[in-house]
Amino acid sequence: MLAEDDLRLSVGKQIVQDTHLWRQVHPDIDLSGIDNAAAFKRLRQDYETLPASSSLGAMSGAYLTKLVLLPTRSGRYFVVINANFIDVGVVSYTQPQQQTPTFEVFSQLADDTTPHLLHFQGVEIQAQFNKPIVLWVLIAAKHFPTPVSLSIYDAAAFHEFQIYNNGLTIAAITIMTLLALLALLVFVSTKQKVALTCAGYLGLHGIGWGAASGLIDDMFNISINSTYWGVMLFPFAIACASEFVSDLFDCKVNHKKLFRILRTFSIASLGVGLVMWLLPFSTAFFLSHLLAVMWVVLTLTIGIKMLKLRDFRAKYFLTGNLLYSLALVYFTAAHSRNFGDLPYSELTVVFALSVDCICILLCLAEWFKLQQIEFNRNFHMSRTDELTQLGNRFALSECVTQLKGYYVVVYVDLDGLKTVNDLAGHQEGDRLIVETARLMRQSFARSGDVFRSGGDEFIGILNVSSAEETEDVTKFAHARMQATSIVLNKEWPGAGVSFGTATSVERSTANDCISLADKRMYQYKSKNKKMA
């Protein structure tokens, strides 16, 4: 007859909540030799005298439970212990007429024969229809952050859970790791600190969750329980994240108060991370999660503030952090008795974090985009004459060094500028300069480039396809400059241009051509003065 506390195994999944489920094993009992059936049997003899625990949430130590299961079908069932920090784990079960109990070790360091399951530990039990199974489970850990319930699946439900849980976890951790490597490559290429702190932010989160989920131990078979590393590495990830946010929004230059806050938070996180290795793990766990809460609040505040300032790098930053924050709320709710069992709580957090990492890399891309825009703007300004928007002497120098083939140089000096400045003021003189630049640009727009090389001097570099064409282009330049003088003289009497030309056929270098055109310009100016 099935007792009131016994569990009937039906199709799918059953949850055994941890309320008064576990009994505490005395701390003085040595569990180092518990990996054999005889030693475990001796431990079970005192089960009825062990104190019952209301819940394992925020507890530590070793705990034992006994369940009676009644299968409604024959076949395989899987018992999943909903805890990722397990230093010692043992399962033993018997059925009627079974003389020797089935014994299984499933701790983080001895799970080679158990089903591969990230974030949790699981063991397989064989059942016969309607024959009760007496199940014993022992677990021990430095800290149980949440209540430790037991989930019992039939084979189909377990494999579905295993595929989703493992597949999405591996995908999320892979995304974080690859994004970190990409950010690191960007740093190698650009030597920008923001890329390095981004790589640290993404990479330490990826490694941390790889460790916390048990993936690193499964891959490398490490001799210590690496699931604790996720908590221990978190402050270092936050230190990198704080520096990244400071670099991302150029806080050192544009938001000095925020820069000081983030730098202090980064140093404090680094200090906490170093001290945590010397503290009991339960204390380290508390500090790490306190740091996480503070960081979430800080990042959401920063994201909202930057959006208000129309810094649109924050759109990705705020989206990722908001999603991560909601995942943490879900994770907390999943381990609260008020909401019951919520599926995939650990997976929800790690997957939300992977999306957050994608958003962080998009922030980095946006930062480089803005840097490129700023560089292009500065590059343009450094090579552009502010008054006329023509190329300046720097732009002319670059053009000259790149000249190849055939070309015509036009050297122009503006006449009458001093008179206009003296009689009408410098503002009118500037207008004369701007109009001269406009007319030259209009004249030579299809032929080449025009530069303002000095206060009242301009140089045109006209491209020519062949040596024979240089004569025609030279005549064209003369005609256009004479027309320019006429137009200027109509609005500013006495104003005009003196000019000289030279071709690549006449001189072997561009600088020699410019010198020759300059000489001819002065000859032209002297001739006009004599005629006047």
Steps between C-alpha positions, in 0.01 A plus 500: 500500500636846407572720802388864510855632457592263219526630142318342208710530182280599207575619146725806466649675800431506874646753743583420860537835677778527756270608786595265786638263239860487621656394828833642606794265537717581801792724392753277677422201280773440242350455154828441317442122494128508425550390140416135576172332587610365840611839632182661371287232667661579836422869453132423433453313826470824697260665250200517737705683764636766262348850534266599215573820312216728392692589182855487366488854362809693622617191695822300478618156613382144433135391476320169457147415384289190448215465250270216405407507133222298335557464122189491282700335221818300457808663357745778570445803719744782574544675832636855462639678804434870444834633623821576315739510798536136605826379654361163610202327339377145551184321393397153615169326428339158543186327375321192641702179461815706429766368737780746413411872481583687182767754588604809299741789562405822322706785651654764275834317513355152449232536236665317210240220505194717567293676230672812372297791638626859532406710806367193684581139585287208393495124548312223321286245681344184358140439602250217480128559474327553834800387704602763759850641486668607821726787395778656711679819397800660672637841399767726647624843391667812634182692423151435369391840370139393439257234624608158368200322357504168317355461150409152379455453125400213283747429219327709231455805722859480627656483155291797386616695807861388444501615136360845577704551815835384363457626144398854587757525781785393270373738230485791745847434644641457149349834396659674799839339437505574127393860557779538755754366249364738237537796738854384579586492129360852469731607783801340330414692182413837655678506840188668640447433873123486456539184288720335765259574787215376280691174441552464875134570568377242248776245551483480879122463484540220247765321707304557820182348366695223332634414844174552693303281261754217528602524134868570575522200731330279241742615230826489697423263791648739759590352838324775701139613498514776240129588530596740779719699259200668343435687822869564567569645154193722493654804680787505249247498215320793666832687538555464124137593433530817706811609310331413171195716578731787596687466169183441298342831598832692510434577866853622572442795266123547485365371834770548760282430805378175345859416409599525868204284605581230245871504576423462873256218426758328282770518768254386768390204285861400442566520875191294582602244240843455656372486860225249415753222442594528870142492632250216553315434179161594648640846582660527156168402342319776691760763406495398135123523476490826693745632243271372222198684642698823532635463147154440350363811669802705392490385137126557463543850647789575264311366198194716571717806564693457175182457298368824651823664384432355151809283511362221288777259590279446806219340299687169475650536845163557670323228300754234598510596866122525525463149355765368740328668795165343409670159475641546851153585629367182337787300649419634848130427455577145384663425835226653709218295649255773398523416129548127498727329249594724205689315224851572373587766758879459472477474122290817482774698677788368292311545174394854594863572583609377156251740339634772729850419374381541140360840597831588667690418180253712305579781743869450422425511125301820554794650693738427211245639254485828692878506526522454124252782443700724735825403327352575157370833624838596645676370190273714281542808721878466508511499119222751427521877496235617744401814304478364144459124566776440245789271576775670703879472481494154667251372243708657221814330629322160503369560149845593369662184642239285324518668158575269209474529123419832335360811670479879485571726799317834526647745751258784590551818702200714595543864402341793685436317831687760711304784342167326574608433861605863551192658341221253583636298794635150544153344488463624142855383427404153624200506269734577209721204592197267528364613162840447336512149645147429375579614149822296485325188632224553245750548219712192573241267657529246219870543443663466841533650849541853634693592818542818703872504563514838679298807593442618141663216305335200336638202308310283255623152403334396174519142377598433137476170314791555259792734423317632195200602713707720734495790253119495471457481878745786547300717258180404681655602834608839361151565366331407827731714710452802272122449530535479879682837504218660306232363736688612812573844356132566438413465873829621647658764269874455489478133602600209279752217475855468375593149396767283351498144365751219458470140374656166584647501151711803594626377838574157641350552848181658633691737729702625203175556308357701792816713514483565126130589517572733795775676298267545202227634728733779619595573140128529416441730802796726405378524141150603616643767733703653216194503276297667777 
